[in-house]
């Protein structure tokens, strides 16, 4: 599969919104590992924010968006009191957000390619690490992150218990 990964643009917003909806529909009929809810997360506004601050990247296959990731410097509040591997300002850290793969491209290497791209971008922009959180029962994502060299740091409550998402594992990879 030939993937091109590049910065997302405003022209991608409609397609990203469809991807989010199609992925949430797929998750609703299979195993919803991340616990996402259509209309709640991820939504169009997540894509718009990522495009507006130049932090959203898309993976294209034959011109179609196969996946996407947002890499920004905005930690969750629950990250504050964690003993991370490195203690530096978040301007030197990428936080992975809204990491998605279209259902048609699951298990085809798109997620791994996006993670490898994220790591390469972090190295080329002098980031010190990449951090992320993942719902504790999202076993496919946890497996991918660990295969990509991310190390478990801690488990936290992100305040999403009202959606049935009580605990999130935190991972970090030094770059």
N, CA, C and O of each residue as an XYZ file, in Angstrom:
700
protein
N       0.849     -1.174      0.000
C       0.000      0.000      0.000
C       0.896      1.240      0.000
O       1.834      1.348      0.789
N       0.587      2.157     -0.891
C       1.357      3.381     -1.019
C       0.666      4.506     -0.261
O      -0.375      5.004     -0.690
N       1.245      4.903      0.864
C       0.673      5.964      1.687
C       1.478      7.249      1.539
O       2.707      7.229      1.479
N       0.772      8.345      1.485
C       1.394      9.664      1.542
C       0.858     10.325      2.804
O      -0.353     10.462      2.980
N       1.768     10.731      3.676
C       1.359     11.391      4.917
C       1.789     12.845      4.824
O       2.945     13.160      4.543
N       0.814     13.724      5.071
C       1.077     15.155      4.932
C       0.172     15.943      5.870
O      -0.772     15.412      6.454
N       0.490     17.223      5.992
C      -0.311     18.116      6.805
C      -1.716     18.220      6.222
O      -1.884     18.405      5.016
N      -2.722     18.101      7.083
C      -4.102     18.239      6.632
C      -4.433     19.694      6.340
O      -3.826     20.608      6.896
N      -5.407     19.894      5.457
C      -5.835     21.247      5.098
C      -7.346     21.368      5.272
O      -8.042     20.385      5.525
N      -7.832     22.595      5.131
C      -9.268     22.816      5.261
C     -10.049     22.029      4.209
O     -11.220     21.714      4.423
N      -9.431     21.712      3.097
C     -10.095     20.913      2.070
C     -10.347     19.476      2.533
O     -11.141     18.763      1.921
N      -9.686     19.050      3.596
C      -9.836     17.683      4.123
C     -10.940     17.552      5.170
O     -11.303     16.436      5.540
N     -11.476     18.665      5.652
C     -12.401     18.641      6.793
C     -13.621     17.760      6.539
O     -13.960     16.928      7.381
N     -14.282     17.926      5.403
C     -15.484     17.126      5.135
C     -15.161     15.629      5.113
O     -15.900     14.818      5.672
N     -14.055     15.275      4.462
C     -13.681     13.859      4.384
C     -13.300     13.318      5.760
O     -13.609     12.172      6.085
N     -12.633     14.134      6.562
C     -12.299     13.701      7.922
C     -13.553     13.491      8.764
O     -13.633     12.537      9.537
N     -14.528     14.381      8.613
C     -15.780     14.209      9.346
C     -16.452     12.890      8.939
O     -16.965     12.169      9.795
N     -16.451     12.578      7.659
C     -17.022     11.294      7.196
C     -16.225     10.120      7.764
O     -16.801      9.119      8.191
N     -14.906     10.249      7.764
C     -14.073      9.179      8.321
C     -14.439      8.952      9.783
O     -14.634      7.808     10.195
N     -14.538     10.026     10.581
C     -14.892      9.894     11.998
C     -16.243      9.195     12.149
O     -16.389      8.288     12.968
N     -17.224      9.619     11.359
C     -18.565      9.029     11.451
C     -18.556      7.566     11.029
O     -19.161      6.723     11.692
N     -17.873      7.260      9.929
C     -17.812      5.869      9.456
C     -17.076      4.983     10.455
O     -17.463      3.835     10.675
N     -16.019      5.513     11.057
C     -15.297      4.736     12.062
C     -16.184      4.499     13.279
O     -16.230      3.384     13.799
N     -16.882      5.521     13.736
C     -17.770      5.331     14.893
C     -18.918      4.381     14.581
O     -19.321      3.604     15.446
N     -19.455      4.426     13.357
C     -20.483      3.454     12.958
C     -19.913      2.041     12.996
O     -20.565      1.118     13.486
N     -18.714      1.872     12.487
C     -18.049      0.567     12.484
C     -17.838      0.084     13.924
O     -18.135     -1.065     14.248
N     -17.326      0.968     14.777
C     -17.084      0.584     16.172
C     -18.377      0.205     16.887
O     -18.383     -0.686     17.737
N     -19.467      0.878     16.542
C     -20.759      0.589     17.178
C     -21.278     -0.792     16.819
O     -22.071     -1.366     17.566
N     -20.842     -1.339     15.678
C     -21.334     -2.655     15.246
C     -20.319     -3.767     15.496
O     -20.613     -4.939     15.256
N     -19.124     -3.410     15.978
C     -18.100     -4.419     16.273
C     -17.693     -4.243     17.734
O     -18.545     -4.020     18.595
N     -16.411     -4.341     18.012
C     -15.924     -4.101     19.370
C     -15.416     -2.669     19.430
O     -14.484     -2.306     18.713
N     -16.026     -1.857     20.283
C     -15.660     -0.447     20.383
C     -14.525     -0.305     21.396
O     -14.730      0.157     22.519
N     -13.329     -0.709     20.978
C     -12.178     -0.678     21.873
C     -11.904      0.704     22.476
O     -11.643      0.796     23.676
N     -11.957      1.787     21.677
C     -11.649      3.093     22.286
C     -12.798      3.695     23.089
O     -12.586      4.640     23.849
N     -14.018      3.160     22.932
C     -15.156      3.708     23.660
C     -15.674      5.009     23.069
O     -16.338      5.785     23.757
N     -15.373      5.253     21.798
C     -15.811      6.491     21.159
C     -17.302      6.455     20.866
O     -17.891      5.384     20.722
N     -17.912      7.641     20.779
C     -19.343      7.774     20.546
C     -19.564      8.764     19.412
O     -19.071      9.892     19.440
N     -20.320      8.311     18.408
C     -20.608      9.178     17.267
C     -21.285     10.456     17.751
O     -22.212     10.419     18.560
N     -20.811     11.567     17.248
C     -21.352     12.857     17.641
C     -20.717     13.438     18.890
O     -20.936     14.606     19.214
N     -19.924     12.626     19.601
C     -19.242     13.081     20.813
C     -17.729     13.194     20.546
O     -17.125     14.239     20.786
N     -17.134     12.109     20.050
C     -15.699     12.100     19.755
C     -15.382     10.915     18.869
O     -15.891      9.816     19.090
N     -14.551     11.128     17.875
C     -14.109     12.413     17.345
C     -15.175     13.038     16.446
O     -16.008     12.338     15.872
N     -15.134     14.354     16.335
C     -16.122     15.099     15.550
C     -15.422     16.130     14.666
O     -14.224     16.380     14.795
N     -16.198     16.713     13.776
C     -15.689     17.697     12.821
C     -14.837     18.776     13.497
O     -13.791     19.160     12.973
N     -15.282     19.261     14.653
C     -14.571     20.329     15.354
C     -13.148     19.919     15.723
O     -12.252     20.762     15.773
N     -12.934     18.620     15.983
C     -11.577     18.146     16.273
C     -10.691     18.320     15.042
O      -9.545     18.757     15.148
N     -11.234     17.973     13.874
C     -10.478     18.141     12.630
C     -10.220     19.609     12.332
O      -9.112     19.983     11.948
N     -11.237     20.439     12.509
C     -11.090     21.879     12.251
C      -9.989     22.459     13.141
O      -9.129     23.200     12.665
N     -10.016     22.126     14.424
C      -9.000     22.646     15.355
C      -7.606     22.177     14.947
O      -6.654     22.957     14.981
N      -7.483     20.908     14.562
C      -6.183     20.376     14.150
C      -5.651     21.035     12.896
O      -4.458     21.321     12.795
N      -6.531     21.275     11.942
C      -6.121     21.956     10.712
C      -5.751     23.401     11.022
O      -4.737     23.899     10.532
N      -6.555     24.074     11.824
C      -6.307     25.486     12.135
C      -4.981     25.717     12.845
O      -4.343     26.750     12.641
N      -4.555     24.764     13.680
C      -3.266     24.978     14.354
C      -2.130     24.152     13.745
O      -1.091     23.949     14.373
N      -2.344     23.679     12.516
C      -1.307     22.943     11.767
C      -0.760     21.743     12.527
O       0.440     21.470     12.490
N      -1.647     21.024     13.219
C      -1.217     19.853     13.984
C      -1.868     18.561     13.494
O      -1.604     17.495     14.051
N      -2.708     18.634     12.467
C      -3.409     17.460     11.962
C      -2.710     16.955     10.700
O      -2.448     17.712      9.765
N      -2.420     15.665     10.703
C      -1.758     15.023      9.568
C      -2.659     13.923      9.036
O      -3.322     13.222      9.800
N      -2.677     13.779      7.707
C      -3.505     12.760      7.075
C      -2.625     11.774      6.323
O      -1.593     12.136      5.759
N      -3.061     10.517      6.328
C      -2.420      9.471      5.540
C      -3.354      9.181      4.375
O      -4.495      8.766      4.576
N      -2.871      9.400      3.160
C      -3.674      9.173      1.964
C      -3.228      7.916      1.238
O      -2.038      7.629      1.105
N      -4.216      7.186      0.779
C      -3.979      6.018     -0.057
C      -4.839      6.200     -1.307
O      -6.066      6.254     -1.219
N      -4.199      6.294     -2.457
C      -4.916      6.542     -3.716
C      -5.841      7.756     -3.609
O      -6.959      7.737     -4.124
N      -5.373      8.801     -2.946
C      -6.122     10.040     -2.846
C      -7.168     10.087     -1.747
O      -7.731     11.147     -1.476
N      -7.439      8.952     -1.108
C      -8.448      8.897     -0.050
C      -7.765      8.916      1.314
O      -6.714      8.301      1.494
N      -8.365      9.625      2.278
C      -7.787      9.656      3.621
C      -8.029      8.307      4.300
O      -9.167      7.913      4.558
N      -6.922      7.611      4.580
C      -6.984      6.302      5.222
C      -6.848      6.410      6.737
O      -7.261      5.512      7.472
N      -6.270      7.508      7.193
C      -6.083      7.706      8.627
C      -5.604      9.103      8.910
O      -5.277      9.865      8.000
N      -5.565      9.431     10.190
C      -5.174     10.781     10.586
C      -4.694     10.772     12.027
O      -5.041      9.893     12.816
N      -3.881     11.778     12.349
C      -3.416     11.961     13.721
C      -3.214     13.452     13.966
O      -2.816     14.198     13.071
N      -3.494     13.863     15.186
C      -3.196     15.227     15.618
C      -2.025     15.140     16.585
O      -2.049     14.364     17.541
N      -1.001     15.947     16.325
C       0.181     16.028     17.184
C       0.298     17.463     17.673
O       0.672     18.359     16.916
N      -0.024     17.671     18.938
C       0.074     19.032     19.461
C       0.862     19.050     20.765
O       1.490     18.054     21.125
N       0.835     20.149     21.457
C       1.606     20.322     22.686
C       0.683     20.591     23.874
O       1.062     21.277     24.822
N      -0.532     20.043     23.811
C      -1.550     20.322     24.829
C      -1.886     19.066     25.629
O      -2.688     18.241     25.190
N      -1.272     18.922     26.806
C      -1.542     17.739     27.625
C      -2.909     17.809     28.293
O      -3.467     18.886     28.501
N      -3.423     16.653     28.617
C      -4.618     16.583     29.445
C      -4.242     17.057     30.855
O      -3.089     16.931     31.267
N      -5.201     17.591     31.579
C      -4.948     18.052     32.949
C      -4.391     16.921     33.813
O      -3.553     17.156     34.684
N      -4.854     15.704     33.573
C      -4.421     14.549     34.372
C      -2.940     14.218     34.162
O      -2.377     13.439     34.931
N      -2.301     14.786     33.147
C      -0.876     14.546     32.907
C       0.011     15.285     33.911
O       1.185     14.946     34.062
N      -0.533     16.283     34.594
C       0.261     17.198     35.408
C       1.062     16.543     36.526
O       2.229     16.884     36.718
N       0.479     15.630     37.254
C       1.151     15.067     38.427
C       1.762     13.694     38.168
O       1.928     12.898     39.092
N       2.091     13.426     36.927
C       2.649     12.134     36.538
C       4.169     12.232     36.465
O       4.715     13.250     36.038
N       4.836     11.183     36.878
C       6.300     11.130     36.742
C       6.624     10.563     35.366
O       6.701      9.349     35.175
N       6.809     11.463     34.423
C       7.141     11.079     33.050
C       8.628     10.748     32.956
O       9.387     10.984     33.896
N       9.027     10.208     31.831
C      10.424      9.836     31.624
C      11.340     11.051     31.555
O      12.518     10.969     31.904
N      10.795     12.179     31.104
C      11.589     13.402     30.970
C      10.746     14.578     31.462
O       9.536     14.624     31.240
N      11.387     15.504     32.116
C      10.686     16.671     32.648
C      11.090     17.894     31.836
O      12.064     18.573     32.162
N      10.332     18.169     30.773
C      10.584     19.344     29.933
C       9.257     20.015     29.618
O       8.189     19.422     29.774
N       9.343     21.233     29.181
C       8.161     21.994     28.792
C       7.461     21.304     27.616
O       8.111     20.683     26.775
N       6.134     21.420     27.568
C       5.369     20.753     26.514
C       5.646     21.306     25.114
O       5.215     20.711     24.126
N       6.343     22.414     25.013
C       6.729     22.892     23.684
C       7.742     21.940     23.048
O       7.999     22.025     21.847
N       8.323     21.029     23.846
C       9.290     20.046     23.360
C       8.713     18.632     23.340
O       9.448     17.652     23.217
N       7.392     18.539     23.460
C       6.725     17.236     23.523
C       5.524     17.235     22.588
O       4.740     18.184     22.564
N       5.389     16.163     21.821
C       4.168     15.960     21.046
C       3.202     15.141     21.892
O       3.595     14.173     22.543
N       1.939     15.539     21.875
C       0.871     14.757     22.483
C       0.021     14.222     21.332
O      -0.457     14.992     20.499
N      -0.163     12.911     21.288
C      -0.964     12.270     20.244
C      -2.433     12.411     20.599
O      -2.859     12.093     21.710
N      -3.199     12.895     19.626
C      -4.654     13.048     19.794
C      -5.366     12.607     18.519
O      -4.793     12.633     17.430
N      -6.594     12.212     18.672
C      -7.482     11.895     17.549
C      -6.745     11.055     16.507
O      -6.672     11.415     15.332
N      -6.208      9.943     16.963
C      -5.489      8.992     16.120
C      -6.525      8.028     15.545
O      -7.097      7.220     16.276
N      -6.764      8.114     14.240
C      -7.838      7.334     13.616
C      -7.363      6.633     12.353
O      -6.491      7.125     11.638
N      -7.958      5.473     12.096
C      -7.759      4.749     10.846
C      -9.146      4.394     10.319
O      -9.984      3.872     11.054
N      -9.379      4.679      9.046
C     -10.669      4.354      8.425
C     -10.888      2.840      8.483
O      -9.940      2.074      8.310
N     -12.126      2.402      8.724
C     -12.390      0.959      8.829
C     -11.909      0.150      7.621
O     -11.518     -1.006      7.780
N     -11.928      0.726      6.436
C     -11.476      0.013      5.234
C      -9.976     -0.253      5.242
O      -9.484     -1.074      4.468
N      -9.247      0.444      6.121
C      -7.790      0.334      6.134
C      -7.241     -0.267      7.426
O      -6.030     -0.264      7.648
N      -8.133     -0.786      8.284
C      -7.675     -1.407      9.523
C      -6.838     -2.639      9.209
O      -7.113     -3.362      8.252
N      -5.819     -2.868     10.019
C      -4.929     -4.027      9.883
C      -4.143     -4.024      8.569
O      -3.757     -5.083      8.073
N      -3.907     -2.841      8.008
C      -3.155     -2.745      6.752
C      -1.907     -1.886      6.891
O      -1.287     -1.525      5.890
N      -1.533     -1.555      8.124
C      -0.300     -0.818      8.356
C      -0.439      0.693      8.407
O       0.557      1.399      8.561
N      -1.656      1.199      8.280
C      -1.854      2.655      8.290
C      -1.522      3.232      9.669
O      -0.835      4.249      9.768
N      -2.004      2.593     10.717
C      -1.727      3.074     12.069
C      -0.237      3.082     12.362
O       0.289      4.049     12.914
N       0.429      2.023     11.999
C       1.884      1.955     12.225
C       2.606      3.037     11.429
O       3.529      3.674     11.938
N       2.186      3.248     10.172
C       2.808      4.284      9.346
C       2.609      5.668      9.964
O       3.527      6.488      9.953
N       1.425      5.931     10.498
C       1.175      7.212     11.150
C       2.039      7.374     12.410
O       2.536      8.467     12.683
N       2.215      6.305     13.165
C       3.061      6.372     14.356
C       4.520      6.608     13.960
O       5.206      7.422     14.579
N       4.990      5.906     12.942
C       6.374      6.085     12.492
C       6.582      7.506     11.961
O       7.624      8.114     12.205
N       5.597      8.029     11.241
C       5.674      9.403     10.756
C       5.751     10.369     11.939
O       6.547     11.308     11.932
N       4.922     10.130     12.949
C       4.915     10.982     14.143
C       6.280     10.997     14.816
O       6.767     12.050     15.228
N       6.890      9.829     14.924
C       8.212      9.731     15.540
C       9.265     10.444     14.695
O      10.112     11.154     15.238
N       9.223     10.267     13.379
C      10.166     10.949     12.485
C      10.001     12.466     12.578
O      10.985     13.204     12.631
N       8.747     12.923     12.598
C       8.492     14.356     12.696
C       9.002     14.896     14.039
O       9.571     15.986     14.101
N       8.797     14.139     15.089
C       9.280     14.556     16.411
C      10.797     14.700     16.399
O      11.334     15.674     16.926
N      11.481     13.743     15.804
C      12.945     13.817     15.739
C      13.393     15.021     14.914
O      14.316     15.736     15.305
N      12.743     15.245     13.779
C      13.176     16.320     12.873
C      12.848     17.715     13.400
O      13.391     18.706     12.912
N      11.964     17.794     14.392
C      11.613     19.100     14.971
C      12.137     19.246     16.401
O      11.687     20.112     17.151
N      13.082     18.398     16.765
C      13.761     18.457     18.065
C      12.837     18.278     19.263
O      13.083     18.846     20.327
N      11.777     17.493     19.098
C      10.955     17.132     20.245
C      11.764     16.159     21.107
O      12.651     15.467     20.607
N      11.460     16.113     22.377
C      12.164     15.220     23.294
C      11.419     13.903     23.506
O      12.030     12.866     23.764
N      10.081     13.961     23.392
C       9.291     12.741     23.557
C       7.920     12.919     22.922
O       7.509     14.018     22.549
N       7.237     11.791     22.816
C       5.834     11.770     22.394
C       5.060     11.082     23.507
O       5.460     10.028     24.001
N       3.938     11.698     23.896
C       3.087     11.144     24.951
C       1.690     10.919     24.413
O       1.249     11.581     23.473
N       1.005      9.972     25.029
C      -0.375      9.693     24.634
C      -1.109      9.016     25.759
O      -0.508      8.465     26.682
N      -2.430      9.066     25.665
C      -3.267      8.303     26.576
C      -4.148      7.399     25.736
O      -4.486      7.725     24.598
N      -4.513      6.278     26.298
C      -5.330      5.299     25.592
C      -6.243      4.621     26.606
O      -5.812      4.242     27.695
N      -7.516      4.473     26.230
C      -8.463      3.792     27.107
C      -7.910      2.407     27.439
O      -7.435      1.692     26.557
N      -7.976      2.035     28.716
C      -7.330      0.814     29.196
C      -7.782     -0.467     28.483
O      -7.052     -1.458     28.477
N      -8.969     -0.456     27.887
C      -9.467     -1.659     27.205
C      -9.257     -1.611     25.694
O      -9.729     -2.491     24.974
N      -8.551     -0.585     25.210
C      -8.286     -0.472     23.779
C      -7.042     -1.294     23.441
O      -5.971     -0.751     23.169
N      -7.212     -2.607     23.467
C      -6.087     -3.525     23.308
C      -5.377     -3.403     21.954
O      -4.149     -3.483     21.923
N      -6.088     -3.213     20.831
C      -5.364     -3.062     19.563
C      -4.438     -1.842     19.563
O      -3.307     -1.929     19.085
N      -4.899     -0.724     20.085
C      -4.063      0.481     20.119
C      -2.886      0.289     21.073
O      -1.761      0.670     20.749
N      -3.131     -0.291     22.232
C      -2.053     -0.534     23.194
C      -0.984     -1.416     22.561
O       0.210     -1.157     22.713
N      -1.406     -2.444     21.862
C      -0.454     -3.331     21.189
C       0.381     -2.562     20.162
O       1.598     -2.735     20.098
N      -0.263     -1.724     19.369
C       0.459     -0.929     18.371
C       1.469     -0.010     19.049
O       2.629      0.040     18.640
N       1.046      0.710     20.067
C       1.945      1.652     20.733
C       3.158      0.928     21.313
O       4.287      1.403     21.195
N       2.919     -0.218     21.937
C       4.035     -0.966     22.522
C       4.971     -1.494     21.436
O       6.188     -1.493     21.617
N       4.417     -1.945     20.313
C       5.260     -2.404     19.195
C       6.096     -1.261     18.620
O       7.182     -1.483     18.085
N       5.580     -0.035     18.736
C       6.301      1.150     18.238
C       7.275      1.699     19.277
O       7.891      2.741     19.054
N       7.419      1.013     20.406
C       8.410      1.407     21.403
C       7.925      2.331     22.499
O       8.730      2.820     23.291
N       6.630      2.583     22.564
C       6.100      3.405     23.651
C       6.118      2.584     24.934
O       5.865      1.380     24.919
N       6.420      3.250     26.040
C       6.488      2.574     27.324
C       5.391      3.076     28.255
O       5.113      4.272     28.337
N       4.781      2.129     28.949
C       3.730      2.459     29.921
C       4.324      3.326     31.030
O       5.422      3.058     31.516
N       3.579      4.379     31.430
C       4.031      5.299     32.474
C       3.125      5.242     33.702
O       3.612      5.159     34.829
N       1.805      5.286     33.487
C       0.880      5.345     34.619
C      -0.542      5.155     34.090
O      -0.758      5.112     32.879
N      -1.497      5.042     34.994
C      -2.911      4.973     34.641
C      -3.623      6.116     35.361
O      -3.401      6.346     36.550
N      -4.490      6.836     34.622
C      -5.165      8.010     35.183
C      -6.645      8.025     34.817
O      -7.100      7.312     33.923
N      -7.367      8.856     35.536
C      -8.768      9.138     35.246
C      -8.807     10.461     34.487
O      -8.368     11.486     35.007
N      -9.328     10.447     33.267
C      -9.418     11.667     32.456
C     -10.776     12.351     32.606
O     -11.086     13.295     31.879
N     -11.575     11.874     33.543
C     -12.872     12.507     33.781
C     -13.939     12.110     32.777
O     -14.896     12.854     32.567
N     -13.788     10.953     32.157
C     -14.757     10.495     31.160
C     -15.583      9.312     31.659
O     -16.144      8.554     30.868
N     -15.648      9.166     32.971
C     -16.402      8.067     33.569
C     -17.868      8.064     33.194
O     -18.481      6.999     33.122
N     -18.452      9.243     32.950
C     -19.870      9.309     32.562
C     -20.103      8.670     31.191
O     -21.248      8.411     30.820
N     -19.032      8.413     30.436
C     -19.144      7.672     29.168
C     -18.723      6.214     29.353
O     -18.651      5.455     28.387
N     -18.447      5.830     30.592
C     -18.004      4.466     30.871
C     -16.516      4.271     30.651
O     -16.031      3.140     30.609
N     -15.792      5.372     30.511
C     -14.350      5.313     30.264
C     -13.628      5.804     31.513
O     -13.309      6.986     31.638
N     -13.376      4.876     32.437
C     -12.846      5.281     33.731
C     -11.338      5.463     33.764
O     -10.847      6.419     34.365
N     -10.607      4.579     33.141
C      -9.151      4.590     33.281
C      -8.454      4.611     31.929
O      -8.830      3.907     30.992
N      -7.425      5.447     31.866
C      -6.613      5.572     30.656
C      -5.158      5.315     31.012
O      -4.645      5.806     32.017
N      -4.509      4.531     30.156
C      -3.084      4.271     30.327
C      -2.308      5.378     29.619
O      -2.672      5.818     28.528
N      -1.242      5.811     30.263
C      -0.362      6.812     29.685
C       0.902      6.132     29.167
O       1.480      5.272     29.830
N       1.313      6.532     27.982
C       2.514      5.989     27.362
C       3.403      7.137     26.896
O       2.938      8.235     26.590
N       4.702      6.840     26.855
C       5.651      7.836     26.369
C       6.777      7.127     25.611
O       7.182      6.010     25.935
N       7.252      7.830     24.596
C       8.436      7.348     23.870
C       9.387      8.517     23.723
O       9.013      9.585     23.237
N      10.616      8.303     24.146
C      11.668      9.292     23.967
C      12.092      9.245     22.496
O      12.143      8.183     21.876
N      12.397     10.446     21.953
C      12.785     10.479     20.522
C      14.185     11.036     20.338
O      14.666     11.134     19.209
